[in-house]
Amino acid sequence: EITHSTHNTHTQNTITIMTMSSNTLFLFGSLLLVTSLQCTCYAFTTTTTSFLLHPKKHKTQHHQKTKLYMGWLDNFLPKPYDEEESSKKRQEQYPEQYPATYELSTITVESDDAIVQTILRPLLLGTQLQSRALKNVYDADIYGWNAQSFHDKVDGCGASIVLGTITLKGDVTYYVGGYNPKGWASYGGARPSVAAFLFYSSSSSSGSSLQKLQKVGGGGLAISKDDPNYGIAFGPDGLVISFVQENKRLATSKLGTYYERGPDHFSSLFDAIGGAGGAGGGVVELDGLKVYTGVYENGEDIPYSGAVLDMTSG
């Protein structure tokens, strides 16, 4: 029943609702009305300035106490959207859709040897390999410094981390390398990923440390050449170990175009050790080269073990 009356100061509308069953819930605006009385009638009166709720007597009805619950709607509606929290959760769930983190991991895996534990594992925070056991699938000193041996061992193994070593005076070892989230497959073309990164070790008075360098300019050409007759190319110039030069151990590096220069503002991964200059940036001869990949169970899917879609490098 709805009645309407006009006064000098405001307009009043009265809505009468009658219930015919027990334990009935009424939804009115943001209020929930619960009653356990049969045949009970209530009148809702609204004005332009107020909202009133009062029981309306009926000849055959009996008055019962009514409970009024406020704020009940909060239990049914989703929480307000929090862009920062949503972005954080997405990054945790899909870390390799974002640039590599500079943080170093403290995760330990029982099967890690000394090199993996001290050099590689700390670098893998926020990657698909961060807590997966690793294996050394390619060692250039064992299998050969050539593209065919390299691809025979790494193709189809998924995400990979490359470790190059340079022995300095006093038997100090300098490490350089990179993380390739998409692996190699010898399908030609590029393998893009914004999560790819390069790294180098640096020494200070407080000891040895590792520095990661993010991919810049998007994920395009993270691995610029996945060719069976070519070696490693993190970008066209970031870190290249081509195996096509007369000296198969030569590595070249130029930073700033495809991989950042980092906090030391290096123009090459080899600046810290005085790598020789050249058209492609710093040039050094590597003493060792290894590639590590994840360990997977028989029948387990290996992400990016085959062809990948590249819509970024033309």
C-alpha positions in Angstrom: 0.0 0.0 0.0 1.5 3.4 -1.0 0.1 6.7 0.2 1.2 10.2 -0.7 0.6 13.4 1.2 1.9 17.0 0.7 2.7 19.4 3.5 3.9 23.0 3.5 7.5 22.1 4.2 8.1 18.8 2.6 6.6 15.9 0.7 6.0 12.6 2.6 5.6 9.1 1.0 4.4 6.2 3.1 4.9 2.6 1.9 3.1 -0.2 3.8 4.4 -3.8 3.5 2.5 -6.7 4.9 4.0 -10.1 5.4 2.1 -13.4 5.4 4.8 -15.8 6.4 7.1 -16.3 9.3 10.9 -15.8 9.3 10.7 -13.4 6.3 13.6 -11.2 5.2 12.8 -7.8 3.7 15.2 -5.9 1.5 14.7 -2.1 1.5 17.5 0.1 0.3 20.5 -0.7 2.5 18.4 -2.1 5.4 17.6 -5.8 6.2 14.5 -6.4 8.2 13.9 -9.7 9.9 10.7 -10.7 11.7 9.3 -13.9 13.0 5.7 -12.8 13.3 2.9 -13.9 10.9 0.7 -11.3 9.3 2.7 -8.3 10.4 2.5 -5.0 8.7 5.2 -2.3 8.6 5.0 1.2 7.2 8.1 2.9 5.8 7.9 6.7 5.7 10.3 8.7 3.7 10.7 12.4 3.4 13.1 14.6 1.5 15.2 14.9 4.7 14.7 11.7 6.7 13.9 8.0 6.6 11.6 6.5 9.4 10.7 3.0 10.2 7.7 2.3 12.5 5.3 -0.6 13.1 1.7 -0.1 12.0 -1.0 -1.8 14.0 -3.5 -4.1 12.4 -6.7 -5.5 13.9 -5.6 -9.1 13.9 -1.9 -8.7 14.3 0.3 -9.2 17.4 3.3 -6.9 17.9 6.7 -8.6 18.0 10.2 -7.2 18.4 11.9 -6.5 15.2 15.6 -6.6 14.6 17.2 -4.1 12.3 20.5 -5.0 10.8 22.7 -2.2 9.5 25.7 -2.6 7.1 24.6 -6.1 6.1 25.3 -5.4 2.4 29.0 -5.2 3.0 29.0 -9.0 3.4 27.7 -9.5 -0.1 29.6 -7.0 -2.2 33.3 -7.3 -3.2 35.9 -5.2 -1.4 36.8 -1.9 -3.1 39.4 -2.4 -5.9 42.9 -1.8 -4.8 45.1 -1.3 -7.8 48.4 -1.6 -5.9 47.4 -4.8 -4.1 46.0 -6.3 -7.4 49.2 -5.6 -9.2 51.3 -7.1 -6.4 49.3 -10.3 -6.5 49.5 -10.6 -10.3 53.2 -10.1 -10.2 53.5 -12.9 -7.6 51.4 -15.2 -9.7 53.0 -14.3 -13.1 56.5 -13.0 -12.3 57.9 -13.4 -15.7 55.4 -10.9 -17.2 57.4 -8.2 -15.4 61.1 -7.1 -15.6 63.5 -9.0 -13.5 63.8 -8.0 -9.8 67.1 -6.7 -8.5 66.6 -8.6 -5.3 68.6 -11.7 -4.6 67.1 -15.0 -3.5 67.8 -16.7 -0.2 66.0 -19.9 -1.3 68.1 -23.1 -1.0 67.6 -26.3 -2.8 69.2 -29.5 -1.4 70.7 -30.6 -4.7 72.5 -27.3 -5.4 76.3 -27.5 -5.8 78.6 -24.7 -4.6 78.4 -22.7 -7.9 74.6 -23.0 -8.1 74.1 -22.1 -4.4 76.5 -19.1 -4.3 76.2 -17.7 -7.9 73.1 -18.9 -9.7 70.4 -19.5 -7.1 70.5 -16.0 -5.7 69.9 -14.6 -9.2 66.7 -16.6 -9.9 64.3 -14.9 -7.5 61.0 -14.2 -9.3 61.7 -16.7 -12.1 60.2 -20.1 -13.0 63.5 -21.7 -11.8 63.7 -20.0 -8.4 63.0 -23.1 -6.4 63.5 -25.8 -9.1 66.5 -28.1 -9.0 69.1 -27.2 -11.7 71.3 -29.3 -13.9 74.4 -28.4 -16.0 73.3 -29.4 -19.5 76.2 -27.8 -21.4 79.8 -27.3 -20.6 81.9 -25.9 -23.5 85.1 -27.5 -22.2 83.5 -30.9 -22.3 81.1 -30.8 -25.3 82.9 -28.3 -27.5 83.0 -24.5 -28.2 80.6 -24.7 -31.2 77.0 -23.9 -32.1 76.1 -27.5 -32.9 77.2 -28.9 -29.5 75.5 -26.0 -27.7 72.1 -26.5 -29.4 72.3 -30.3 -29.1 72.4 -29.9 -25.3 70.2 -26.9 -24.6 67.4 -27.1 -27.2 64.0 -28.0 -25.7 65.2 -27.7 -22.1 63.2 -24.5 -21.4 64.4 -21.6 -19.3 68.2 -21.5 -19.0 70.9 -19.5 -17.3 74.2 -19.0 -18.9 77.4 -18.7 -16.8 80.7 -17.5 -18.3 83.9 -17.4 -16.3 87.0 -15.3 -16.7 90.0 -16.0 -14.5 91.8 -12.8 -13.3 95.2 -12.4 -11.7 95.5 -14.1 -8.3 93.1 -16.8 -9.4 90.1 -14.5 -8.9 87.1 -15.6 -11.0 84.9 -13.0 -12.6 81.4 -14.2 -13.6 79.2 -13.0 -16.4 76.1 -14.4 -18.0 72.3 -14.1 -18.5 68.9 -15.6 -17.9 66.8 -16.7 -20.8 63.2 -17.4 -19.7 62.3 -18.8 -23.2 65.2 -21.2 -23.7 66.5 -22.3 -27.1 64.9 -24.5 -29.8 66.8 -23.8 -33.1 63.6 -22.5 -34.8 65.3 -19.4 -36.0 64.2 -15.9 -35.2 64.1 -14.2 -31.8 62.7 -15.3 -28.4 61.3 -12.3 -26.6 60.9 -11.9 -22.8 60.8 -8.8 -20.6 62.0 -11.0 -17.7 65.4 -11.8 -19.3 68.4 -10.3 -17.7 72.2 -10.2 -17.7 74.5 -10.3 -14.7 78.1 -9.8 -13.6 80.0 -10.2 -10.4 81.7 -7.3 -8.8 84.2 -7.0 -6.0 84.3 -4.5 -3.2 85.9 -4.1 0.2 82.9 -5.9 1.7 83.4 -8.9 -0.6 82.0 -10.3 -3.8 78.5 -9.4 -5.0 76.2 -9.9 -8.0 74.5 -7.3 -10.1 71.5 -8.0 -12.4 70.8 -5.9 -15.5 67.2 -5.7 -16.7 66.0 -5.9 -20.3 65.1 -2.5 -21.6 62.7 -1.4 -24.4 60.3 -4.2 -23.8 60.8 -7.9 -24.3 61.7 -7.8 -28.0 65.0 -9.4 -29.0 65.8 -10.6 -25.5 67.4 -13.6 -27.3 67.9 -12.1 -30.8 69.0 -15.2 -32.6 67.8 -18.8 -32.0 69.7 -20.3 -35.0 71.2 -23.8 -35.0 74.3 -22.4 -36.6 74.7 -19.6 -34.1 75.5 -19.5 -30.4 74.3 -17.2 -27.6 72.9 -13.7 -28.3 71.3 -11.8 -25.5 70.1 -9.0 -27.7 72.1 -8.2 -30.8 74.9 -6.8 -28.6 74.1 -7.3 -24.8 76.1 -10.5 -24.5 77.1 -12.4 -27.6 79.0 -15.6 -27.7 78.5 -16.5 -31.4 80.9 -19.4 -32.0 81.3 -18.2 -35.5 84.5 -16.2 -35.0 87.9 -17.8 -35.4 88.4 -17.7 -31.7 85.3 -19.5 -30.4 85.9 -18.3 -26.8 85.4 -14.7 -27.7 82.5 -12.9 -26.0 81.3 -9.3 -26.8 79.1 -7.0 -24.8 77.6 -3.6 -25.2 75.1 -2.3 -22.7 72.4 0.4 -22.9 70.5 -0.5 -26.1 68.9 -3.8 -25.2 70.1 -4.3 -21.6 70.5 -1.6 -19.1 73.9 -0.2 -18.0 73.1 -0.6 -14.3 74.2 1.3 -11.2 77.9 1.2 -12.3 76.9 2.8 -15.7 79.0 0.2 -17.5 79.1 0.3 -21.3 80.0 -3.4 -21.3 79.7 -6.4 -18.9 83.5 -6.5 -18.9 84.2 -2.9 -17.8 85.1 -4.0 -14.3 87.9 -6.1 -15.6 89.1 -3.8 -18.4 87.7 -5.7 -21.3 89.3 -4.6 -24.6 87.3 -2.1 -26.7 85.7 -2.9 -30.0 83.0 -2.1 -32.4 80.6 -4.3 -30.5 81.6 -3.1 -27.1 83.9 -4.9 -24.7 85.6 -8.1 -25.9 87.0 -10.8 -23.7 88.1 -14.4 -24.0 86.2 -16.7 -21.8 87.9 -19.4 -19.7 84.7 -21.4 -19.2 81.1 -21.5 -20.4 78.2 -23.5 -18.9 74.4 -23.5 -19.3 72.0 -24.7 -16.5 68.4 -25.6 -16.9 65.6 -26.9 -14.7 65.2 -30.5 -13.7 61.8 -31.9 -14.7 60.1 -35.2 -14.0 59.4 -37.7 -16.9 56.2 -36.5 -18.6 56.3 -33.1 -16.9 55.6 -30.2 -19.2 58.6 -28.0 -19.9 57.5 -24.4 -20.5 58.8 -22.8 -23.7 60.5 -26.0 -24.9 59.4 -25.4 -28.5 58.5 -22.5 -30.7 57.4 -19.2 -29.1 55.3 -16.4 -30.4 57.3 -13.3 -31.2 55.2 -10.2 -32.1 57.8 -7.7 -30.9 60.8 -7.9 -33.2 59.4 -8.0 -36.6 
